Amino acid sequence: MSQAATTPTTPQAPAHAGAAACAAGLSKVYGEGETRVVALDSVSVEFGRGRFTAIMGPSGSGKSTLMHCMAGLDTISAGSARIGDTELSRLGDRQLTRLRRDKIGFIFQAFNLLPTLNALENITLPMDIAGRKPDQQWLDLVVATVGLSGRLRHRPSQLSGGQQQRVAVARALASRPEIIFADEPTGNLDSRSGAEVLGFLRESVRELGQTVVMVTHDPVAASYADRVVFLADGRLIDELAAPTPEDVLDRMRRFDTKGRTS
Ligand SMILES: Nc1ncnc2c1ncn2[C@@H]1O[C@H](COP(=O)(O)OP(=O)(O)OP(=O)(O)O)[C@@H](O)[C@H]1O
């Protein structure tokens, strides 16, 4: 990565009780010698409880790496990453697996549903695997919120792309995780289905108090969030509150210009 990264505008963010997740001085280095890549360079950020945060930045800026490190899917090289009060670097593999299962919901670009199970079975699968009984009232609320009540017996192949992603959203919400990480959740959807899925994510934050962190390239998708944080060259360089698509686009253009002239 370039050494000429822009000065971070966000102050070092210490862990505090109100954050669903937080990173402090988080660095991630891949490879060594000539293949060494600093994917994250001392990133400090908090993801507030009950808030919807979008992570944006150019290709290769470290968005997925940040998400993977925060979700315990990848190890960190320096600094700290916490989910709630739990410091991830202190956990062994089995504890990390349990943490991901019990505290984190995931939504990916590919819906990752099991084709032989119907919508309801897909939604409750992670809890079935964990041997946990779903809270029926909560499950009913989640299913109603994402508008799937009439589709629960359908298999993924009998659902549209947007409906399949809504099943994935419901699956992520079903266990009431501490935090949901979504990686380009609308990347495979047309704009109308994408808007629906983003609307449901937004509603899960507003109505159900869920915490959502979403990686996206799309300024319109980012505008559904309460806050956008921007990465460039592995550093957190800026953030926007209550973003409109125009604000986000404008900010991205400015970074582009800086990148070309520096
Ligand atoms: N497993 C890996 N081994 C080596 N380098 C990696 C690995 N994963 C990511 N990188 C490098 O780390 C940097 C950040 O990658 P990352 O995938 O986090 O970026 P991104 O912002 O999510 O990009 P995109 O928008 O293209 O998905 C890139 O330079 C990438 O090449």
PDBQT file of the ligand as one rigid body, heavy atoms in Angstrom, charges set to zero:
ROOT
HETATM    1  N1  LIG A 301      -5.366 -13.304   1.754  1.00  0.00    +0.000 N 
HETATM    2  C1  LIG A 301      -4.652 -12.268   1.296  1.00  0.00    +0.000 A 
HETATM    3  N2  LIG A 301      -3.330 -12.381   1.020  1.00  0.00    +0.000 NA
HETATM    4  C2  LIG A 301      -2.618 -11.325   0.603  1.00  0.00    +0.000 A 
HETATM    5  N3  LIG A 301      -3.125 -10.093   0.385  1.00  0.00    +0.000 NA
HETATM    6  C3  LIG A 301      -4.447  -9.915   0.622  1.00  0.00    +0.000 A 
HETATM    7  C4  LIG A 301      -5.273 -10.991   1.088  1.00  0.00    +0.000 A 
HETATM    8  N4  LIG A 301      -6.524 -10.508   1.238  1.00  0.00    +0.000 NA
HETATM    9  C5  LIG A 301      -6.493  -9.207   0.879  1.00  0.00    +0.000 A 
HETATM   10  N5  LIG A 301      -5.241  -8.850   0.513  1.00  0.00    +0.000 N 
HETATM   11  C6  LIG A 301      -4.786  -7.515   0.093  1.00  0.00    +0.000 C 
HETATM   12  O1  LIG A 301      -5.157  -6.592   1.102  1.00  0.00    +0.000 OA
HETATM   13  C7  LIG A 301      -5.637  -5.380   0.539  1.00  0.00    +0.000 C 
HETATM   14  C8  LIG A 301      -7.050  -5.090   1.003  1.00  0.00    +0.000 C 
HETATM   15  O2  LIG A 301      -7.924  -6.065   0.435  1.00  0.00    +0.000 OA
HETATM   16  P1  LIG A 301      -9.494  -6.090   0.716  1.00  0.00    +0.000 P 
HETATM   17  O3  LIG A 301     -10.040  -7.299   0.048  1.00  0.00    +0.000 OA
HETATM   18  O4  LIG A 301      -9.742  -5.923   2.170  1.00  0.00    +0.000 OA
HETATM   19  O5  LIG A 301      -9.960  -4.766  -0.040  1.00  0.00    +0.000 OA
HETATM   20  P2  LIG A 301     -11.456  -4.273  -0.380  1.00  0.00    +0.000 P 
HETATM   21  O6  LIG A 301     -11.494  -2.829  -0.051  1.00  0.00    +0.000 OA
HETATM   22  O7  LIG A 301     -12.451  -5.155   0.294  1.00  0.00    +0.000 OA
HETATM   23  O8  LIG A 301     -11.470  -4.475  -1.954  1.00  0.00    +0.000 OA
HETATM   24  P3  LIG A 301     -12.706  -4.780  -2.956  1.00  0.00    +0.000 P 
HETATM   25  O9  LIG A 301     -13.577  -3.571  -2.935  1.00  0.00    +0.000 OA
HETATM   26  O10 LIG A 301     -12.004  -4.922  -4.282  1.00  0.00    +0.000 OA
HETATM   27  O11 LIG A 301     -13.386  -6.032  -2.499  1.00  0.00    +0.000 OA
HETATM   28  C9  LIG A 301      -5.496  -5.537  -0.971  1.00  0.00    +0.000 C 
HETATM   29  O12 LIG A 301      -4.294  -4.963  -1.384  1.00  0.00    +0.000 OA
HETATM   30  C10 LIG A 301      -5.479  -7.034  -1.165  1.00  0.00    +0.000 C 
HETATM   31  O13 LIG A 301      -4.746  -7.384  -2.330  1.00  0.00    +0.000 OA
ENDROOT
TORSDOF 0
